[in-house]
Amino acid sequence: MPLSVPGLPGLPPDLAGPVAVELAKPVRDLPTANALPGGCRYEPKWDGYRLVVVRDATGTRLWSKQGRDLTDRFPDLAAAALAQVPAGTVLDGEVVVWGGERLDFGLLQRRLVTSPSRMAALAAAHPASYVAFDLLAAGGTDQRRRPLRARRAALEELAQRWAPPMQLSPVTADPAEARRWAADLRPLGIEGLVAKGAATRYAGGRREWLKVKSWETTEVLAGGVIGPLERPSQLVAGRYRDGGLVVVGRTAPLSPAQAAELAAVLSPAGPDHPWPDRIGTGRFGGGRLSVPVTRVDPVAVVEVSADAALTAGVFRHPLRFVRVRSDLRPEDVPPAG
């Protein structure tokens, strides 16, 4: 039976949906324990879609960070929230989809392009999970002016009634434990950590949280570059999949020293190089805009630093050039997933 409160007053207008969510700004290093007001609280950074659950007196709506109503995209979560969350509640969190033992962003994206007639089958085959990390309203009352520590305590009490797919994101005040999470959970697709001040209010639309991405090095092939061979501005990374060389990412702009190091091992591609003459500037090499690619003989191995955001073996965010690995051969490079 859905949880309800007879005579519950309506939610504040700006919490009835869509809802302006608090955002996080990137930082390079994990903030110290006392870097934010009231001390830091650290949480995993989930590789999913930001989603606000609005449970009013009549039903449940799910809103994206951009203000799009995604209720029909996640009917499994809407039904779970209707059954498990009391009316007058607004939750902030992340929707994720597991593919085996790792978060699968590709499966999550399918929710946005699948026709409504096939949504039930997709949800049954690849169910979504909702990971809540903040409480914006309870009992119809706005909670955003309360400090995070108070909102978190109320959220934990609420979550005691939950069962999957409704889940509570873990939190810790110990930076050492947070670092262990970042290392241990990375293979599952956790992108890093988010730090929040325990004494802070919820500031919708503002970047007052801090996020630190988890990076680790890996190897790719120099399959192409942006710019001329003698002065490359970016590396276009390749790996083999089923015997074919595919684009798996692109680095951030190279420094002059990095460009010189890379140029020293590049040679022009032969006529059988499979890549096109141009590559898109958007994610996954797509988008309307494109730039020329200088194709390279794919024999040079390059070590790059990458975050945990992967889709079908493709790095969704820019890579960081680390160094040329002259000690490795192309067969030493991991295949594209």
N, C-alpha and C positions, 0 to 999 in steps of 0.2 A: 504494500500500500504506500502511495506517495506520502511523504511527510508534509503536513500543512499546519497552518496557524489560523484558526478562524478569526476574522476581523483584523487581519494583519494590515497595517498601513502600507501604502505604496512606497517603493524605493525612491530615493532622491532622483530627480530627473537625469542627472549625469551618470547615474549608476544603473539606469534601466536599460542601457545599451543603445549605441556602442559606448565603450568605456575607454577613456584615456589612461594608458598604462604607464607605470614608471619604467624608465629605461636605464641601461647601464653603459658607461663609457669604458673603452678598453684601456688597460694599463699593462705595462710590461711585467711587473713583479707583483707577487701577492702582497696585499697590504698587511702591515703588522697588526697585532691583536688590538691595539688601541688607536688605530689610524682613523676611525670613524666615530661619530658621537655615540657614546654608550658602549663602545667596544664593537669589534667586527663580529658578524655572524656569516659563516661561509656555507655556501650551498653548491651542489654540482650544477654545471651549465649543461642543460639537456639539449640534444640535437633534435629539435622538433619545431612545432609551430606554437607561438604564444597564443593562449586562448583564455578568454574570460568567460566564466560560467555565471549566468544571471538566472537565478531561481526565484521567480516571483510567485505571487499567490495563485497564478493560473497555469504556469508551465515553466519550461526551461529554454533559454536561448544561449547560443554559443557565439562569441564575437572574437574576431581576429584582432591583432594589434593595429591593423589598418582600418578597422571599423567595419569589416565585412561580416555579414551574418553567415556562419558556417554550420548552422544547426543541421541542415539537410545533408551536409558532408560527413557528419559524425553522429548518425542516429543512435549508435550504440552508447556513446558517451552521454547524449542528451537523455536517453532512457535511464541510464544509471544515475545521473544527477537528479532526475525527477524522483527516483525511488529512494535515494540515500541522503539527499541534501535538504534541509528544512527550507520552507518558503521564507523569502526575505533575506536570502544569502547571496552574496557575490564573491566568487573565488577568482584568484589570479593564478595562472599556472601554465603548463606546457602540455601539449598533446604529442604523444610519440607512438610509433609502431615498431614492434620488435620483429626482426627477421632472423629467426634462429636465436643465437645468443648475442646479437648486436642490434642496436637501433638502426632501422632501415629508412633513410630519408626518402628513397625512391618509392617505397610502398606508401609512405605518408603522402607524397605528392600525387599518387594515383587517386586519392580521395577527392582531389580538386578537379579532376578531369573525367571521372567516371560518371556515366549517365545515372540519373536517379533510379531508373528501373533495375540497374545492376548493383546499386549501392548495398543492398542487404547481403547479397552474395559476397561482395568484397569485404564487408565488415565481418562476416562469419569466417572467411578464409584468413584474414589478416586483421584481427581486432585491434583497436586503438586503446591506449591507456592515457589517463589524465593524471599528471603529477602536479598537485597543488602546492604553492609555496607562499601564498598570502591570502588574507581575509579582508575584503573591502567593505562588506556589509554583513550584519548578522541581526536576525529578528527585525529586519526592515530598517535598522539603524546604521548610519554611515560610521565605519570604523577607521577611516583613513587618517583622522587626526590623532589617533592613538599611537603610541610608539610601537615599533616593530616587535619588541619583546612581548607586549600585551596582545598584539594581533596574532603572533605566533602561538602563544599559550591558548588563545581561544580556538585557533585553527586545529591545534593538536587535540583539544577536547572534542571538537566536532568530528575529526577524522577517526576517532575511536569506533564510530558506528560504520565505517566504510569497509567495503570489500572491493576487490578488483572488478572493473577497471579504474575505480577511484583510488588514488594513492597519495601519500604525503611525502613531499621531498625531504630528505634528511638535511639536518643543519648541525653545525658545530661552531663553538667559539675557540677551538684549538687550531691554530694555523698548521701545526705539525700533522694533525689528523686530516686536515683539509688537503695537504700536499699528498698524503697517502691515498686519499680518495682520487685525486687527479691522476696519480700513477696507476692505481689498481683498476680504476673504472674506465680508463682510456680505451682498452680493447673492446669495451662494450659500446663505444661510440659517444661517451661523455666528452664534451668539447673542452672542458676546463672548470673554472670556479667563478662564482659570483660572490662579492663581499658587500654586506649591507650594514648600516649602523643600527645597533639595537635600540637606540633612543630616538630614531628618526621617524617622522611621519611618512605616509605614502604620498609621494609627489608625482601625480599623474602627468605625463608629458615631459618630465624633466629627467636628465641623466645624472642621478645622484648615487646610483649603485655603481660598483666597479667590477669589471669582468677581466679575468686573466685566462687566456687560452692555453691549453696543454699542447705543447709542441714536441715532436720527436723527429729524428733524422731518418731518412730512407734514401734509396737510390732510384734514379730514373735515367733514361737515355736522352741525350741531346738529339732530338729529332728535328728541331728547327729553331729559329730565332726570329725575333722581331728586329729589323735593322740589318745592316750588312754583316757578313761573316767576320770582318776585321774589327767591327765596332758594334757588337750586339747590345741591344738595350734591354731585352728580356729573353729568357730561355723558354721555349715551348717544349714541355716534357713529354716523353713518350714511353710506353711500355707495350709489350706484346700480349695480344689476346687471341687465342686460337690461331697462332701463326701470323697474325697481321699486326702491324705497328699502329697503335691508336694514340690519340692525344689524351693525356691524363691530367694536364694542368699547365699552368704558366707561372713563372716567378714574378715577384714584384720587380720593379726596375732595378737593374744592376748598377753597382757603383763602378767608377772607372777601373779600379783594381780588379773587381770581379769580372768585368767585361774583358779585360786583357787576359786574365787567367783562362776564361772560357774560349776566347778567340784562338788561343794558342793550340787548341786540340780539335778545332772544327775544320771540316773539309766539305766541299760541295756534294750534294746528293746526286746519285745516279738517276737515270731516267725511270727507274722502277719504283722510286719513292712514292708511297701511296697517298700522301697528304695533299690537300688542295693548295692553291696559290694564296688563299686568304683565310683568315680565321676570325670568328666573331669576337667582339670585345666584351660580351656579357658572360654570365656564368655558363660553365660547361662549353665555352667556345661558341655560344649562340648569340642571339641578339641581332638587331637590325644593322648596327654598325660593324664594320670589319676592317682589318688591317692586313697588309701583305705579310706573308710568311716566307722567310728564306729557308728553304729546306736543306737539311744537313744529313750527311752520311751518318746513320744512327749507330755509331760504334763507340762514342765517348760516353762514359758513365759519370754522372754528376750526383753528388750528395746534396740533398735539399732538406729543409726543415718544413714539416707540414703539421697542420692541426688534425683533429680527429674527424672532420667533416668530409665524409666520402659518400658518393653515390655510384654504385656499379663500378667501383674501382677508379672513379674520377674524383680528383680533389676539387671541392667546390670553392675553396678560397685560395688566394694567391700563395704560392710557395716562396720560401726564402732560400736563395742560393747559399750553400755552405762552402763547397770546394769541388774541384774536379777529382775524381777517383781513378787515377791512371793505373792503380793496382788491380782494378776490377775489369772484367770483361762483360759484354752484353748479356751473356747467359747467367751472370751473377745477379742481374736485376730481377726483382720479383715481378711476376706477371700481373697484368691488369685484372682486377677481380671481375 
